[in-house]
């Protein structure tokens, strides 16, 4: 079913949906998909299911894929949301949802070989962030392009080079002497050392 959020009460973690058929249906935040809870607001369209013997228990509340913008509102910018990954052998597929106002939500997949992470000593936990960087860069180059995207060895090398650049120690000035130059050390005369 589909409806619009009419009331939200964050204190009680409850709300009311005005369904398309005219019914007013109460729901609890525990019935909302985890990654949509923070984006709930009055007026947003949601999809949901009804369960229970009398069909009054609301489950699987999620933002409706088509979010009509209010009349006269400016078009917004697309947003990307990471929603998980699947792995088959060495290939990991990261899944993102691209949301644009007044357009249907689209799924975007970025694949990569996990062996590249081990080879370059990059943590797998950094994968979603690297994919997000790739998608933001690629979206600027080719608007509207959909899957497939691939996170390559070049992307990891660029990431590591940028990280090393940020950690580079300050350059030494060539005219400065090292802190413990030999001329500054107090050495005993050669005749005292027996040489």
C-alpha positions as protocol buffer text, in pm:
chain_id: "A"
residue {
  index: 1
  type: UNK
  ca { x: 0 y: 0 z: 0 }
}
residue {
  index: 2
  type: UNK
  ca { x: 96 y: 365 z: -30 }
}
residue {
  index: 3
  type: UNK
  ca { x: 22 y: 674 z: 173 }
}
residue {
  index: 4
  type: UNK
  ca { x: 147 y: 1003 z: 305 }
}
residue {
  index: 5
  type: UNK
  ca { x: 279 y: 1061 z: 656 }
}
residue {
  index: 6
  type: UNK
  ca { x: 27 y: 1280 z: 838 }
}
residue {
  index: 7
  type: UNK
  ca { x: 163 y: 1276 z: 1195 }
}
residue {
  index: 8
  type: UNK
  ca { x: 506 y: 1196 z: 1342 }
}
residue {
  index: 9
  type: UNK
  ca { x: 570 y: 1179 z: 1714 }
}
residue {
  index: 10
  type: UNK
  ca { x: 942 y: 1117 z: 1773 }
}
residue {
  index: 11
  type: UNK
  ca { x: 891 y: 1113 z: 2151 }
}
residue {
  index: 12
  type: UNK
  ca { x: 661 y: 809 z: 2134 }
}
residue {
  index: 13
  type: UNK
  ca { x: 825 y: 672 z: 1817 }
}
residue {
  index: 14
  type: UNK
  ca { x: 485 y: 658 z: 1646 }
}
residue {
  index: 15
  type: UNK
  ca { x: 312 y: 813 z: 1352 }
}
residue {
  index: 16
  type: UNK
  ca { x: 1 y: 813 z: 1136 }
}
residue {
  index: 17
  type: UNK
  ca { x: -21 y: 747 z: 762 }
}
residue {
  index: 18
  type: UNK
  ca { x: -307 y: 877 z: 548 }
}
residue {
  index: 19
  type: UNK
  ca { x: -343 y: 588 z: 302 }
}
residue {
  index: 20
  type: UNK
  ca { x: -446 y: 629 z: -63 }
}
residue {
  index: 21
  type: UNK
  ca { x: -779 y: 462 z: 16 }
}
residue {
  index: 22
  type: UNK
  ca { x: -856 y: 729 z: 281 }
}
residue {
  index: 23
  type: UNK
  ca { x: -780 y: 518 z: 591 }
}
residue {
  index: 24
  type: UNK
  ca { x: -571 y: 669 z: 872 }
}
residue {
  index: 25
  type: UNK
  ca { x: -328 y: 401 z: 987 }
}
residue {
  index: 26
  type: UNK
  ca { x: -105 y: 420 z: 1296 }
}
residue {
  index: 27
  type: UNK
  ca { x: 247 y: 281 z: 1286 }
}
residue {
  index: 28
  type: UNK
  ca { x: 550 y: 249 z: 1514 }
}
residue {
  index: 29
  type: UNK
  ca { x: 905 y: 346 z: 1415 }
}
residue {
  index: 30
  type: UNK
  ca { x: 1008 y: -18 z: 1467 }
}
residue {
  index: 31
  type: UNK
  ca { x: 803 y: -97 z: 1153 }
}
residue {
  index: 32
  type: UNK
  ca { x: 1016 y: 142 z: 942 }
}
residue {
  index: 33
  type: UNK
  ca { x: 1314 y: 11 z: 746 }
}
residue {
  index: 34
  type: UNK
  ca { x: 1627 y: 113 z: 941 }
}
residue {
  index: 35
  type: UNK
  ca { x: 1788 y: 334 z: 677 }
}
residue {
  index: 36
  type: UNK
  ca { x: 1466 y: 534 z: 622 }
}
residue {
  index: 37
  type: UNK
  ca { x: 1393 y: 627 z: 985 }
}
residue {
  index: 38
  type: UNK
  ca { x: 1612 y: 940 z: 977 }
}
residue {
  index: 39
  type: UNK
  ca { x: 1445 y: 1064 z: 657 }
}
residue {
  index: 40
  type: UNK
  ca { x: 1084 y: 1040 z: 778 }
}
residue {
  index: 41
  type: UNK
  ca { x: 893 y: 1366 z: 783 }
}
residue {
  index: 42
  type: UNK
  ca { x: 534 y: 1481 z: 764 }
}
residue {
  index: 43
  type: UNK
  ca { x: 415 y: 1492 z: 404 }
}
residue {
  index: 44
  type: UNK
  ca { x: 654 y: 1225 z: 272 }
}
residue {
  index: 45
  type: UNK
  ca { x: 508 y: 939 z: 70 }
}
residue {
  index: 46
  type: UNK
  ca { x: 570 y: 590 z: 207 }
}
residue {
  index: 47
  type: UNK
  ca { x: 500 y: 233 z: 102 }
}
residue {
  index: 48
  type: UNK
  ca { x: 393 y: -21 z: 365 }
}
residue {
  index: 49
  type: UNK
  ca { x: 234 y: -360 z: 418 }
}
residue {
  index: 50
  type: UNK
  ca { x: -48 y: -461 z: 651 }
}
residue {
  index: 51
  type: UNK
  ca { x: -29 y: -784 z: 851 }
}
residue {
  index: 52
  type: UNK
  ca { x: -218 y: -955 z: 1129 }
}
residue {
  index: 53
  type: UNK
  ca { x: -552 y: -1132 z: 1146 }
}
residue {
  index: 54
  type: UNK
  ca { x: -745 y: -807 z: 1109 }
}
residue {
  index: 55
  type: UNK
  ca { x: -489 y: -643 z: 876 }
}
residue {
  index: 56
  type: UNK
  ca { x: -417 y: -358 z: 1114 }
}
residue {
  index: 57
  type: UNK
  ca { x: -50 y: -420 z: 1192 }
}
residue {
  index: 58
  type: UNK
  ca { x: 178 y: -200 z: 978 }
}
residue {
  index: 59
  type: UNK
  ca { x: 515 y: -345 z: 867 }
}
residue {
  index: 60
  type: UNK
  ca { x: 790 y: -265 z: 613 }
}
residue {
  index: 61
  type: UNK
  ca { x: 733 y: 110 z: 607 }
}
residue {
  index: 62
  type: UNK
  ca { x: 978 y: 268 z: 362 }
}
residue {
  index: 63
  type: UNK
  ca { x: 1003 y: 591 z: 168 }
}
residue {
  index: 64
  type: UNK
  ca { x: 808 y: 560 z: -153 }
}
residue {
  index: 65
  type: UNK
  ca { x: 1039 y: 550 z: -453 }
}
residue {
  index: 66
  type: UNK
  ca { x: 863 y: 839 z: -624 }
}
residue {
  index: 67
  type: UNK
  ca { x: 865 y: 1150 z: -407 }
}
residue {
  index: 68
  type: UNK
  ca { x: 667 y: 1428 z: -579 }
}
residue {
  index: 69
  type: UNK
  ca { x: 809 y: 1769 z: -497 }
}
residue {
  index: 70
  type: UNK
  ca { x: 573 y: 2042 z: -380 }
}
residue {
  index: 71
  type: UNK
  ca { x: 443 y: 2261 z: -662 }
}
residue {
  index: 72
  type: UNK
  ca { x: 688 y: 2537 z: -752 }
}
residue {
  index: 73
  type: UNK
  ca { x: 976 y: 2379 z: -554 }
}
residue {
  index: 74
  type: UNK
  ca { x: 1319 y: 2389 z: -710 }
}
residue {
  index: 75
  type: UNK
  ca { x: 1465 y: 2060 z: -831 }
}
residue {
  index: 76
  type: UNK
  ca { x: 1698 y: 1914 z: -574 }
}
residue {
  index: 77
  type: UNK
  ca { x: 2031 y: 1739 z: -605 }
}
residue {
  index: 78
  type: UNK
  ca { x: 2059 y: 1362 z: -628 }
}
residue {
  index: 79
  type: UNK
  ca { x: 2167 y: 1181 z: -314 }
}
residue {
  index: 80
  type: UNK
  ca { x: 2335 y: 842 z: -280 }
}
residue {
  index: 81
  type: UNK
  ca { x: 2275 y: 597 z: 3 }
}
residue {
  index: 82
  type: UNK
  ca { x: 2477 y: 280 z: 68 }
}
residue {
  index: 83
  type: UNK
  ca { x: 2245 y: -16 z: 135 }
}
residue {
  index: 84
  type: UNK
  ca { x: 2478 y: -319 z: 154 }
}
residue {
  index: 85
  type: UNK
  ca { x: 2684 y: -562 z: -48 }
}
residue {
  index: 86
  type: UNK
  ca { x: 2687 y: -915 z: -186 }
}
residue {
  index: 87
  type: UNK
  ca { x: 2992 y: -1126 z: -252 }
}
residue {
  index: 88
  type: UNK
  ca { x: 3042 y: -1408 z: -498 }
}
residue {
  index: 89
  type: UNK
  ca { x: 3390 y: -1555 z: -485 }
}
residue {
  index: 90
  type: UNK
  ca { x: 3639 y: -1267 z: -496 }
}
residue {
  index: 91
  type: UNK
  ca { x: 3393 y: -1018 z: -649 }
}
residue {
  index: 92
  type: UNK
  ca { x: 3210 y: -790 z: -409 }
}
residue {
  index: 93
  type: UNK
  ca { x: 2912 y: -585 z: -534 }
}
residue {
  index: 94
  type: UNK
  ca { x: 2832 y: -272 z: -334 }
}
residue {
  index: 95
  type: UNK
  ca { x: 2471 y: -154 z: -367 }
}
residue {
  index: 96
  type: UNK
  ca { x: 2365 y: 213 z: -355 }
}
residue {
  index: 97
  type: UNK
  ca { x: 2032 y: 386 z: -406 }
}
residue {
  index: 98
  type: UNK
  ca { x: 2032 y: 712 z: -599 }
}
residue {
  index: 99
  type: UNK
  ca { x: 1742 y: 941 z: -507 }
}
residue {
  index: 100
  type: UNK
  ca { x: 1644 y: 1246 z: -706 }
}
residue {
  index: 101
  type: UNK
  ca { x: 1334 y: 1455 z: -633 }
}
residue {
  index: 102
  type: UNK
  ca { x: 1048 y: 1377 z: -872 }
}
residue {
  index: 103
  type: UNK
  ca { x: 1228 y: 1074 z: -1015 }
}
residue {
  index: 104
  type: UNK
  ca { x: 1212 y: 709 z: -923 }
}
residue {
  index: 105
  type: UNK
  ca { x: 1483 y: 580 z: -692 }
}
residue {
  index: 106
  type: UNK
  ca { x: 1745 y: 384 z: -888 }
}
residue {
  index: 107
  type: UNK
  ca { x: 1979 y: 110 z: -773 }
}
residue {
  index: 108
  type: UNK
  ca { x: 2346 y: 153 z: -862 }
}
residue {
  index: 109
  type: UNK
  ca { x: 2599 y: -130 z: -826 }
}
residue {
  index: 110
  type: UNK
  ca { x: 2977 y: -95 z: -795 }
}
residue {
  index: 111
  type: UNK
  ca { x: 3182 y: -415 z: -826 }
}
residue {
  index: 112
  type: UNK
  ca { x: 3540 y: -481 z: -723 }
}
residue {
  index: 113
  type: UNK
  ca { x: 3785 y: -766 z: -670 }
}
residue {
  index: 114
  type: UNK
  ca { x: 3855 y: -796 z: -295 }
}
residue {
  index: 115
  type: UNK
  ca { x: 4205 y: -925 z: -373 }
}
residue {
  index: 116
  type: UNK
  ca { x: 4294 y: -565 z: -471 }
}
residue {
  index: 117
  type: UNK
  ca { x: 4225 y: -453 z: -114 }
}
residue {
  index: 118
  type: UNK
  ca { x: 4463 y: -715 z: 27 }
}
residue {
  index: 119
  type: UNK
  ca { x: 4729 y: -639 z: -237 }
}
residue {
  index: 120
  type: UNK
  ca { x: 4730 y: -267 z: -155 }
}
residue {
  index: 121
  type: UNK
  ca { x: 4664 y: -311 z: 219 }
}
residue {
  index: 122
  type: UNK
  ca { x: 4336 y: -120 z: 213 }
}
residue {
  index: 123
  type: UNK
  ca { x: 4072 y: -223 z: 467 }
}
residue {
  index: 124
  type: UNK
  ca { x: 3751 y: -373 z: 326 }
}
residue {
  index: 125
  type: UNK
  ca { x: 3559 y: -133 z: 554 }
}
residue {
  index: 126
  type: UNK
  ca { x: 3682 y: 150 z: 330 }
}
residue {
  index: 127
  type: UNK
  ca { x: 3510 y: -6 z: 28 }
}
residue {
  index: 128
  type: UNK
  ca { x: 3174 y: 177 z: 57 }
}
residue {
  index: 129
  type: UNK
  ca { x: 3350 y: 514 z: 94 }
}
residue {
  index: 130
  type: UNK
  ca { x: 3574 y: 445 z: -207 }
}
residue {
  index: 131
  type: UNK
  ca { x: 3271 y: 342 z: -414 }
}
residue {
  index: 132
  type: UNK
  ca { x: 3086 y: 656 z: -308 }
}
residue {
  index: 133
  type: UNK
  ca { x: 3383 y: 870 z: -421 }
}
residue {
  index: 134
  type: UNK
  ca { x: 3384 y: 687 z: -754 }
}
residue {
  index: 135
  type: UNK
  ca { x: 3009 y: 738 z: -803 }
}
residue {
  index: 136
  type: UNK
  ca { x: 3028 y: 1108 z: -719 }
}
residue {
  index: 137
  type: UNK
  ca { x: 3318 y: 1154 z: -965 }
}
residue {
  index: 138
  type: UNK
  ca { x: 3155 y: 946 z: -1239 }
}
residue {
  index: 139
  type: UNK
  ca { x: 2815 y: 1116 z: -1199 }
}
residue {
  index: 140
  type: UNK
  ca { x: 2982 y: 1449 z: -1267 }
}
residue {
  index: 141
  type: UNK
  ca { x: 3140 y: 1307 z: -1585 }
}
residue {
  index: 142
  type: UNK
  ca { x: 2844 y: 1111 z: -1724 }
}
residue {
  index: 143
  type: UNK
  ca { x: 2510 y: 1229 z: -1592 }
}
residue {
  index: 144
  type: UNK
  ca { x: 2241 y: 967 z: -1566 }
}
residue {
  index: 145
  type: UNK
  ca { x: 2475 y: 674 z: -1633 }
}
residue {
  index: 146
  type: UNK
  ca { x: 2364 y: 365 z: -1448 }
}
residue {
  index: 147
  type: UNK
  ca { x: 2538 y: 44 z: -1349 }
}
residue {
  index: 148
  type: UNK
  ca { x: 2776 y: -121 z: -1393 }
}
residue {
  index: 149
  type: UNK
  ca { x: 3055 y: 69 z: -1224 }
}
residue {
  index: 150
  type: UNK
  ca { x: 3383 y: -93 z: -1120 }
}
residue {
  index: 151
  type: UNK
  ca { x: 3630 y: 3 z: -849 }
}
residue {
  index: 152
  type: UNK
  ca { x: 3966 y: -68 z: -1012 }
}
residue {
  index: 153
  type: UNK
  ca { x: 4329 y: -96 z: -907 }
}
residue {
  index: 154
  type: UNK
  ca { x: 4388 y: 258 z: -1039 }
}
residue {
  index: 155
  type: UNK
  ca { x: 4118 y: 389 z: -802 }
}
residue {
  index: 156
  type: UNK
  ca { x: 4291 y: 223 z: -504 }
}
residue {
  index: 157
  type: UNK
  ca { x: 4633 y: 354 z: -609 }
}
residue {
  index: 158
  type: UNK
  ca { x: 4494 y: 708 z: -642 }
}
residue {
  index: 159
  type: UNK
  ca { x: 4332 y: 677 z: -298 }
}
residue {
  index: 160
  type: UNK
  ca { x: 4661 y: 561 z: -140 }
}
residue {
  index: 161
  type: UNK
  ca { x: 4859 y: 837 z: -312 }
}
residue {
  index: 162
  type: UNK
  ca { x: 4617 y: 1100 z: -177 }
}
residue {
  index: 163
  type: UNK
  ca { x: 4638 y: 948 z: 170 }
}
residue {
  index: 164
  type: UNK
  ca { x: 5020 y: 950 z: 160 }
}
residue {
  index: 165
  type: UNK
  ca { x: 5016 y: 1309 z: 38 }
}
residue {
  index: 166
  type: UNK
  ca { x: 4808 y: 1408 z: 339 }
}
residue {
  index: 167
  type: UNK
  ca { x: 5047 y: 1230 z: 576 }
}
residue {
  index: 168
  type: UNK
  ca { x: 5371 y: 1358 z: 415 }
}
residue {
  index: 169
  type: UNK
  ca { x: 5611 y: 1512 z: 671 }
}
residue {
  index: 170
  type: UNK
  ca { x: 5700 y: 1879 z: 623 }
}
residue {
  index: 171
  type: UNK
  ca { x: 5989 y: 1939 z: 382 }
}
residue {
  index: 172
  type: UNK
  ca { x: 6332 y: 1996 z: 539 }
}
residue {
  index: 173
  type: UNK
  ca { x: 6515 y: 2313 z: 458 }
}
residue {
  index: 174
  type: UNK
  ca { x: 6846 y: 2229 z: 287 }
}
residue {
  index: 175
  type: UNK
  ca { x: 7036 y: 2510 z: 463 }
}
residue {
  index: 176
  type: UNK
  ca { x: 6956 y: 2382 z: 813 }
}
residue {
  index: 177
  type: UNK
  ca { x: 7209 y: 2159 z: 977 }
}
residue {
  index: 178
  type: UNK
  ca { x: 7089 y: 1834 z: 1133 }
}
residue {
  index: 179
  type: UNK
  ca { x: 7013 y: 1865 z: 1501 }
}
residue {
  index: 180
  type: UNK
  ca { x: 7313 y: 1660 z: 1615 }
}
residue {
  index: 181
  type: UNK
  ca { x: 7578 y: 1750 z: 1361 }
}
residue {
  index: 182
  type: UNK
  ca { x: 7920 y: 1593 z: 1425 }
}
residue {
  index: 183
  type: UNK
  ca { x: 8080 y: 1938 z: 1462 }
}
residue {
  index: 184
  type: UNK
  ca { x: 7850 y: 2013 z: 1755 }
}
residue {
  index: 185
  type: UNK
  ca { x: 7934 y: 1697 z: 1948 }
}
residue {
  index: 186
  type: UNK
  ca { x: 8206 y: 1730 z: 2212 }
}
residue {
  index: 187
  type: UNK
  ca { x: 8452 y: 1458 z: 2117 }
}
residue {
  index: 188
  type: UNK
  ca { x: 8773 y: 1406 z: 2310 }
}
residue {
  index: 189
  type: UNK
  ca { x: 9094 y: 1498 z: 2128 }
}
residue {
  index: 190
  type: UNK
  ca { x: 9245 y: 1214 z: 1923 }
}
residue {
  index: 191
  type: UNK
  ca { x: 9552 y: 1179 z: 2155 }
}
residue {
  index: 192
  type: UNK
  ca { x: 9318 y: 1098 z: 2449 }
}
residue {
  index: 193
  type: UNK
  ca { x: 9145 y: 814 z: 2268 }
}
residue {
  index: 194
  type: UNK
  ca { x: 9469 y: 640 z: 2183 }
}
residue {
  index: 195
  type: UNK
  ca { x: 9440 y: 686 z: 1806 }
}
